[in-house]
Amino acid sequence: MKNIAVVGTGYVGLVTGTCLAETGNNVICVDIDTEKVNKLKKGKVTIYEPQLDVYFERNIRLGRLHFTTSLEEAIAQSELIFLALPTPPGEDGSADLSYILGVAAQLGHLLVNDYKIIIDKSTVPVGTSEKVHKAIAANARAEFDVVSNPEFLREGFAVEDFMKPDRVVIGTSSARARKVMEELYRPFVRQGNPILFMDERSAELTKYAANSFLAMKISFMNEMANLCELLGADVDQVRIGIGSDERIGKRFLFPGIGYGGSCFPKDVKALVKSANEVNFDFRILKSVMDVNEDQKRVLLPKIVKYFGGDLKGRKIAIWGLAFKPDTDDIREAPALYIIDDLLEAGAEVVAFDPEAMGNVKKIYGNKVQFVQDQYEAIKQVEALVICTEWATFRNPDFDRMASTMKEKAIFDGRNLYNTEQMKKGGFAYYSIGRKAIKKAK
């Protein structure tokens, strides 16, 4: 059992703190947001993530998970200090380290007696561990080490990913810190998955490299889907064909309307910015960003063409607002781009999402009609646009849809349905990289 502080109770911080408590550690989470901390103290999870509430409630009940607004209180009773702070992108794409370095400066004043390990859990540019070490060392009176331990958490599967990681990456040059970190993570790799020790800079770059590669894979498949439409091929068949090659693999080959979320967009931009700083032109990743921006709007020309070039007054439903299923995260969500374009074109938008509507409503207010049921959303609409592949959308009642919609037109940004099924049901159906089922004459 170890005494651990987690600074920051956002997505990464709350998952990290809760999962570390689950393996018997005593964890105290720190945040400057008093309202959020009070909610957490009362047992209310402040993000949506499957399974998190079960672990969260259990560890609060067992007295292993605590919350405070006092950094001093948390540091005094902890030997390991995780920094899970935001690193938002600046206008030039660089990661903003002000939150991390600000806390690091405060830590320096608080390290007065016992040895501590400060762990960068946030996704940070190469060289951040050195900056954190310098900021702490300016005032510290006790021994400490700074470790890079990037997270590889998929939203919607974050608890599973933390509890059973494919690998744990730890960057440290300290034998003392290495021993402690190995003990900490041993319970999570009992099935034999590796704990990979490396230098701090390599660990920091590994996270950016992993996310950027996956973003590249998605964008490649989206470009292939667009080419399939022009050549008359079926991207699903192509996907299966290339995914069977073990060198390529099956994952991240599903085409759609682009990637979003808190990681891929930000991390690709940050890696390109880091490359620019050392005069390296990362051409592939620049293309990845361009492709993704275009892909978020790839459905709009199809919708406009379907309605003869004019969307004014058309009532259009949106299924799915989160950037991916099983989360309420809407950062860089393709649905937002589509909503913006539809509203600008004069369309009336009705939206439904199982978890993310509250977050989207903060942006649009009454400009968009939000409803509590997916079928209510399609009442008398002239088209349905699917933006997120929630399980509830995968096998709907097509007969009910046909009788509910004013016009049976579906624009599927996630390729959820079989084209032949859509044809038999009398739907006009447009997807990504597959033959369109056009409106019946």
N, C-alpha and C positions, 0 to 999 in steps of 0.2 A: 504494500500500500504506500502510495506517495501523496504528498500534499501539493496540489497543483492550483495555479491561478490561470484563468483564461481571460485575457483583456479583450473585450469586444464580444457582444452577444448577438451579432448578426448571424447570417446563415452558417458560416464556417465555425464561428465561435460557439454557438449554441449546440450544434451537432458535436463538435469536438469535446466540449465540456461534459455533455450528457453521456457520450459514449465512454469517455475516460472514467466517469463515475461508475458506469455499469460494470467495469472490471475491478471494482473495489477501492478505487482511489478516492481521496477526499478532495473535492473540486469546489473552488469558489470563482464565480464568474463576475467580471467587473464591467460596468458600463456607466457612462456619464448621463445617460438618459434616465432620469428618475422615474418617469412614468412607466417606461419599459421594465425597469428593475422591479418596481412595485407589482406589476402584472406577473412577472416571473416568480416573485416571492409567494404570490397567491396561487401558484400552480397553473398559470395560464401560458401555454406555448404561444410565442409571438410570431412564428412562421408556420407555414404548412409544409410538412414533410412526413410521408408515410412512416409509421412505427415510432417516430420521435416522441410522440405524446406518451406512449407506453413506458419507454425508458425514463423519460423526464419525470413522470409522476412517481414511478417506483423509486428513483434515487432521491427525490425530495423526501418521500416518505421514510426512507431508510437513513436519512440524515447525511447523505454523501454529496449532495448537490446544493450549493448555496449561491446567493446573489448579493451584490453590494455595489454602491456607487463610490466606495472608498478604495482607491488604489493602494493607499498605505496599509489599510487593513488586510487586503488580499496578499500583498507582498510579504508582510510580516510573518504570515503563517504558511508560506509556500516555498518549496525548493525548486520547482519548475514553473516557469512563467511563459505561457503561450501568448504570442501577439497575433490576434485574429482581427485585425483592423482593416478598414476599407482602404483600397488603393485605386481610387477612381481615375479614369483617364483624363489628362489635360487636353486642351485644344489641339496640341501637336501629337497626341497619342501616347505621350509618356505617362507612366504611372505616378500618381501624386503620393509621395512618401511622407507628407507633412504629419499625418495622424500617427504613423509608426515612429517617426523620429521625435515627434513631440512627446509621446509616451516614453520613449527611450531616454530622453533627457530627464523626465521625471523619475524614472527608475534609478538613474545615477545617484540621486539624492537619498534614495530609499535603501540602497545596498550598503549596509553599514557593518554587518557582522558575518553572517554565514554565507557560504558559497551558494550561488544560484546559477541555474541554467536558463537563459532566455532563448525562446524558440520562435523563430519567424515561421508562422503558419500561413500567413497571408501570401498571396502570389506577388512576388516582388522582383524587380530587375536584378540582373547580375551585379554584384558588388554591394547589395543592400546590407548583408550581414556585417560587412566591414564598417559601413556607415552607422549601423546600430551600435556596434561595439565602441566606436569612437564617441558617440553621443553619450553612452552610459559611462565610459571610462573617464570622461571629463570631471565627474563628481563622485564616482563610486569609491567606497573605502573598504569594500570586501571583494573577494575573488569571484569571478563569474566567467561563463563562456556563452557565446552566442552561436546557436545552431540553426541551420536551415532545414526545415521539415515541411516541404510543400504538400498541400492537400490535393487529393485526386478524387473529389466527391462529385458524383453525378446528382443533380437535383432530381428528386423522385426516387433515388436509390442511395441517398447519402448515408443513412444509418447502416445499410447493408455494406456499402463500400468501406465505411470506417471499421466496422466490426470484422469484416472478412476481406481485407485489402488484397488486390493483386500483388502489390509490392508496397513497401514502406521505404521512402527515400529520405536519407538523413545526411546532411552535409556538415561535417565537423572535422577539425584538425586536432581536437582534444581527446585523448584517450579516456580521461575522466568523464567527460560528457558522453562519449560513445558508450561506455559501460552502463550509465544510467538510462540512456535512451533505449538501449537494447533490452534492458529489464522492463522498461515501461511498455514496449510494444510486443514483448514475447507472447502475452496472452492472445494477441490478435492474429498471430501467424502460426498457430498450432498445426495447421494443415500443411505446412511446409513452404508457404509462399515466402519470398525473400525479404529480408531487411537489407537494403542496399546502402552501404556507407561510401561516401565520396567526399571530395572537397566542397566547400560551401558554394563556390561559384558554379560548379557543375550541377549541384542540387537545384540552385535557383534557375539555371537555364533548362534543366530537365522538364520542369513544369511548363514553361513556355513552349518548349519544343513539342511536348506531347499534345497540348491543346491546339497548337498551330498545325500540326500534322493532321489531326482529326478534322479541323476546319477545312484544310486543303482537300481531304478525301471527300467531304460533303460537297464542296464547291465543284470538284471534278465531276461528281455524279450529277449535279444539277446542270452543268454544262453539257454532259452527255445526254441528259434527258431532253434538253432543248434541241440538240442535234437530232435525236431520235424523232422528234415531231416533224422536223424538216425532211428527214430521209424516209419516213414511213416505217420506222422500226419501233419496237416495244421495249421501253427501258426496263420493265420488269424482267423480261427475258434476258436482256443484256446483263442486268444486275446479278441474276442467278448464275449466268454463264461465267462472269469474272469472279464472283464471290466464291465459287467452287475451287478456285485456285488458292491453295493454302498460303501462298506468298502474299496474297491480297486480303483474303478473309471476307467474311460476310457482313461484318458490322460497319456501320456508318456509310452504307452504300444506298440508302433509301433516299431518292430525290424528293424535293419539296420546294417550299417557298423561302428557303434560306435558314441559316442558324441565327440564334439570338441568345439571350441570357446574360449572366453576369461575367462569364469566363471567356468564351471563344472570341467575341468581338474585341473585348478589352485586351486580351492577352496577345492576339495577333497584332493589334496596333502597337502594343508596347514592345513586342519583339522587333517589329520593323523599325521603331524609333531607336531601340538599342543598337540595331545594326547601323542605322544612319550615323549614330554618334561615333562609330569607329570606321566611317566611310565605306560601309559595306552595303551594296544595293541588293536588298532581299527581294528580287523580282517576282519570285513565285508567290510570296505572301502578299505583295501588293496586288497581284492579279486575283488572289483569293478574296481580298477585301472588295475589289471592284465587282467581281462576280456575285458576291453575296448581296451587295447593295442592290444590284439589278434584279436579283432573283426574288427579293422581297416583294417586288411589284410585277412579277411575271404574269400574274392572273389578271391584272387590271385590263390590259389590251383585249383579252378574251371576253371579259365582261362587257366592255365598251362596244366591241364588235357585235356581240350577241344582241345588244339592244340598239343596234343601228347607229351607234355613235353618240347617243344622248342618254345620260343617266338621271337627268333632272326629274325628281319626283318619284323615281323608282324605289320601291321598298325592298331592301335587301337584308337578309339575315346573316349573322356571323356566328358560327359554332367554333368556340375555342379562342381564348384571348391570351392565355399564358404562352410563354415562348416554347414550352414543351408540356406534356401531360404530367400529372402528379406533382405540380408545384403551383404556387400563386405568383411566381416571379414573372414580371412583364417587361423586364429590362431588355431592350432591343427586340421585343417580340414582333415578328412579321405582321401579326394582326393589326398592330397600331399603324403601321405604314398603309395597310389596305384601308383601314377606317379613315385615315386622313384623306386618302385619295378619293374615296367614295363620297365623303362629306363635301370635299372641294368640288366634286362633279355634280353636286346637288341631290345626291341620293339620300333616302331616309334609311338609317341603320338601326337594326334591332339585334341585340347581342346576348349570348349566353355562354357562360363558362362555369364549371363546377366549383372553382375556387378563386379565380382571379378578378371577378367582377368588381369587387370593392376597390381594388387598386386602380382599375381602369376608369371607374366612375370618378375618381379624384382628378383625372385628367380631362375627361369630356363633359362631366356633369350631365345636364339634360340635352346635350347635343346628340347623344346616343340613348336609345331606349334599352334598358336592361331588364330582363325577365328572368324568372326563377325556374324555368323548365325549357328543355331543348325544343319541345314540340310547340310550346307557346311562342317561341321565337320565330317559327316559320309560318304562323297564321297569316294567310293571304299575302305572303311575300312573293315577289317575282323572281327571286333567285336566292340560293343559299351558298355561302362561301365557307368552306371548312379550313380553318387555320391551325388547329391543334388536334393531334391524334389521341384525344382522350378515349378510354375504353368504351365509354357510354355512347360514342358516336360510331363505333365500328360495326355494330349490328343493329341498326335502328329498325323501326317498323316502317318499311317502305310504303306499304298500303296506306298507312296513316299519313305519311308524308305527302303522298300523291293527292290525298283528299283534303289536306290542310293547306298546301301551297297554292297560291293563285296561278303560278306558272311553275312547271316542273323542270327547273333549271338548277343544276348543281355545279359549282366550281370548286373542285377538290384539291386543295393545296398539299394534301398528305397522301394521296392515292389510296384511300381507304376501301374503295369499292371496286368490284369486278365490272369491267366495262360491258360484258355481255348481259349481266344482271341488270345493269342500268338500261340497256337497250330494250330488254324484255319488259321492264317496268314503265317504259314510255318516257324516261327522263332524258332531257338534254344534259350531257355530262362531259365536263372538261376537266382533265387532270394534268399531271406533269409527265411529259415524255411518253404519252400513250395516245392512241387514236381517239379523237373526239367523237362523241355520240351527239350529233347535231340535232337541232330543233326540228321536230317533224313538220313537214310542209302541210 
